[in-house]
Amino acid sequence: MEFLSLRFLADWFLLPPSGPLLLALAGLLLYRTLAGKALLTGGLLLTYAFSIPPVSHALMAPLQAAYSPPDTAALEHAEAIVVLGAGYRSGAVEFSGETVNDLALVRLRYAAALHRQTGLPVVATGGGPQDREPEARWMAEVLEEFGVSPVWQETRARDTEGNARHSAALLHERGMQRVLLVTHAHHLPRATAAFERAGLEAIPAPTGAFVAHDTRLSLGAFKPQANAMRTSWLALHEYLGILWYRWQYGRRPAPPDS
């Protein structure tokens, strides 16, 4: 509950667009004061900054810089593929009401491609609330559509640390240690550290990198864009997650599986 409460507060007050907009709203309420004018101006400027590509990609680039696709030697070294969930897409009437979201689909497609290259089993890891099917169930469905077999479902994890801990328990039971870790490139710093804490040798297998297709500082680059705001949100969410995990775990081992 502590984690969920802090995550709720962080989503509202620290991440865009709600965080800067709440800052601006506070400034509007206090507009007659100097502090209020500063809050309003700062909130509006931050909202604008997070919505333009130069800022969003500057935030995202350091998270992705260290990772590239695994080479042949790394593929031969691995014993399994672990693909991390990224969330649901509800209202998918064409798929019986629910399936994985677009971020998860990117990860699953790459996991399937690695499976075709290596023939390795795939672990789909992702739990869910008690009133919903675990995310891994929908992930396995997509992987099977891609022709992947076998698919092992890990259905208990609710966050990255849980992905690592419960996947490690499943793999250690099968005598496996070295895994290709499939997730978005910007998520790998936190995910790799979590899997290493859980006692696995994680070989990064990045996908879905966010790149700036046009690096020119033209007038269009400073036009607010929904995609840029989303990229800023993803990057800042990851920075907060890294800080949270460092504070929670530091160099300590992961908590025991239960």
N, C-alpha and C positions, 0 to 999 in steps of 0.2 A: 504493500500500500504506500509506503514511503516513496518508493521509486515512481509509482504511478502518479502520486501527487506532485512530486517535483517535475516529472515529465509534463504533466498538464500545465503547471505554472510556467515552465520554460517555453512550451508551445505558444502560450498566450502572450507572455510578457517579453520574451527574448527573441523569438523568431519572427521574420517577416511573413506576411504583411501586418499581422496583428500587433506585434510589439511596437514598431514605429508609429502605427496609427493610434494606438492607445497613448503613446507619448504625446502625439500631436493633440489628441483629445484632452489630455490633462492640461496641456498648454492653453487650449482654447478656453477651458473652464477657469484658468488662472490668468487670462489674457491681460487683465489690468495691471499685472505685476511684470517686472523685468524677467523673473524666472519663467513666468508663463509664456512670454514671447519667445524666450530661448527654447523652451520645450516644444512649442508649436513649430518653430522654424526647424529645429533639429529633427523632429518626427517626420515632417514633410520631406526634408532633404534625404533622410535615410530611406524613406519609402521610394523616392525617385531613384536613388543610387542603386538599391537592390533590384530595381526593375529594368536596368539597362545592361546589355551584354558585356561591356568592358569590365564592370564591377563584378558581375556574377561569375564570369570566367576567371577573373583574377582570384576570387575566393576559391573556386573549384580546382584550379590548376595544381596547387601544391599537394593536394590530397592524391592526385593521380600520377604525379611525376615519376614515382619510383617503380612503376609496374608496367610490364610488357607481357605478351602472351608466352606461355611456357614453351621452351624449346623441346627438341626431340628427346634429349637426355632426361629432362624433367618428366616428360610423359612416360618414358620407360621406367622411371623410378617410382611412379605413383602406384598405389594399390586400389584406390577407389576415387570416385568423384563426389564431392559434397556441394550441393547447390542450395543457397540460402533463399528463403522466402522473402517477399517484399510487400505482400498485402493482397487483399481481396478486391475483386470488382463485382459489386452487387448489381442487381437489376439486369443481369445478363440473360435475358429471356431466351436468347438463341442457344444458351448452354444450361438450360434447366434452372436458371435463376442466379447462379453464382459461379465464378471462376477466378483465376488469378488476375492481378492488375497488369498494366503495361510494363512496369519495371520488372516484375517477376517473369514475365514472358521473355524479356531480353535475356535474363539469366538462364532460363530453361532452354532456350534455343541454343545457347553456347554450350551448356552442359550436354545436350544431345549431340552437338558436333564433336565434342571431345570424346563422348562415348563411341561414336562411329570411328574415330581415329584409334582408340585404344582398346575398345571392348570391355572397359572397366565397369563394374556396377556403380549405380548412382544412388546417393542418399539424398532424398528430398526432405529438408528440415524446416518445419514451421507448424506451430500449434495454433490455437485460437481460443476465443471465449467459450464458456461451457455451452452456450446456446447455439453454437455454429460448428460446422464441420471443420476439422483442423485444416489449416492451409496446405499441409503436405498432401492431403487427399486430392485436392485440385491440382497441385503441382504434379503428382504422379499421373493423373489423368492426361495432362498435357504431354508429359514425357512419353507416355505410352503411345500417344498420337504421333509423336516423332519417331516411334519405333525403338524406344529404349527399353531394354530388359537385361538384368533385373533392376527394379526400382525398390529401394528400401525406404519406408516412410518413418520419419521421426516426428511424432505428433505432439510433443509436450512443450517445445520451446516457445517462449513469448518474446524473446529479444535475442540479440546477437550472442550474449554470454550463454544463454540457454541453448541456442543453436550449437555452440561449441561443446558445451558440457554433455548434452544428451546425445549428440552425434558421436562424441568420443566414446561414450558408454556402449553405444550400438556397435561401433567399429572395433573396439577393444575385445568385445565378446567374440568377434570373428578373427581375432589375431591380426588386425590391420592397424597401421600406424601412419602411413604416408598418404596424404590425400591431395588431390587437385581441388583447391578451394575456389568455387565459382561464385562471384558476386560482382557488383558494380565496382569499377576501379576506385572510385572515391570512398567506398566502404571498406576496402581492403586493409588500410592501416589498423582500424579497430578490430576487424574480423580476424585478421592474421594473428594479432596479439591474443585474442580470446581463444583461438584454437590451440595456440602454443601453450597457453596457461592450462588448457584442458588435457595436455599431454599428447597432442598430435603434431606431426610434422606437416605443416601446411605449405603447399606449393601454390603461390598466387596464380589464379587464372582469371585475369580481369576482363570485364566486358562492359559495354555501354558507356564508354568514356564520353564526357561532355566536352566538346571542342568548339572553339570559335572558328567558324568557316570563313569569316571575313575579318581579318585582323586590322584593317584600315580604320582609322578614327574618323569616319565620315559622319555626316549629319545623321544618317540613319542609325548609326551605332548608339546614339544618345536618345533614341525614341523608346519610351517605356514599352516593354514586351512581357506578356504573361509567361513565356518560356524562361525568360531571364529571371523573373521573380521566383519561379519554381527552382531553377538552378541555384539561386542564392539560398533558398530555404533548405535544399538538400545539403549544400555545403556547410551552412551554419549548424544545421542539425547534426552533421557528422562531427564538427569541431566540438560541439557541446557533449556529444556522446563520448568522444575521446577523453575529454576532461573529466567527465563523470566516471568513466572506467578507471582512469588513472587515480582518481581520488578513492574510489571504492576498493580497487585491487592493488594498485601500484605494482610491485614485483611479487606480490603474494600469489600463491597458486589459486586456481579457481575453487569455489566451494565444492564439496563432494556432491556427487550425483545422488538424487533422492527420488 
